[in-house]
């Protein structure tokens, strides 16, 4: 592995599509960590319309606190780093496959 392969890719090099994917992954991560609180919030809201505001205040506050905790920048950075590493591995794999195809083509 060359020196360039070991350096992390700066976040500013991510495309808007990549940013969207990271946002989606962070949301899924937060929902998975707050699953029980989300279920309590959903159950409290079931069958309610207007009374949700005051009847489910505790469930709403608990859910929002949990979700906001996992939507912090430090979690985003971890998720972004994992995403970048996955992307780098895909690029390296594609380069290796391309090199193998070129070798095969040269033999023919």
MOBEL-V314580 format. One line per field, one symbol per residue. ss: DSSP state (H for helix, E for strand, - for the rest). phi: phi as a letter, one per 40 degrees, with the letter a starting at -180 (. if undefined). burial: b if it has 9 or more other C-alpha atoms within 8 Angstrom, else e. A space follows every 50 residues. Layout:
ss: ???
phi: ???
burial: ???
This chain:
ss: --HHHH----HHH--HHHHHHHHHHHHHHHHHH-HHHHHHHHHHH----- -HHHH-HHHHHHHHHHHHHH--HHHHHHHHHHHHHHHHHHHHHHHHHHHH HHHHHHH-
phi: .ccccccccccccccdccdcccdccccccccccbdcccccccccccgbbc cddbcbdcccccccccccdcccdccccccccccccdcccccccccccccc cccccccc
burial: eeeeeeeeeeeeebeeeebeebbebbbebbbeebeebbebbeebbeeeee ebeeebbebbebbeebbeebbeeebbeebbeebbeeeeeeeeeeeeeeee eeeeeeee
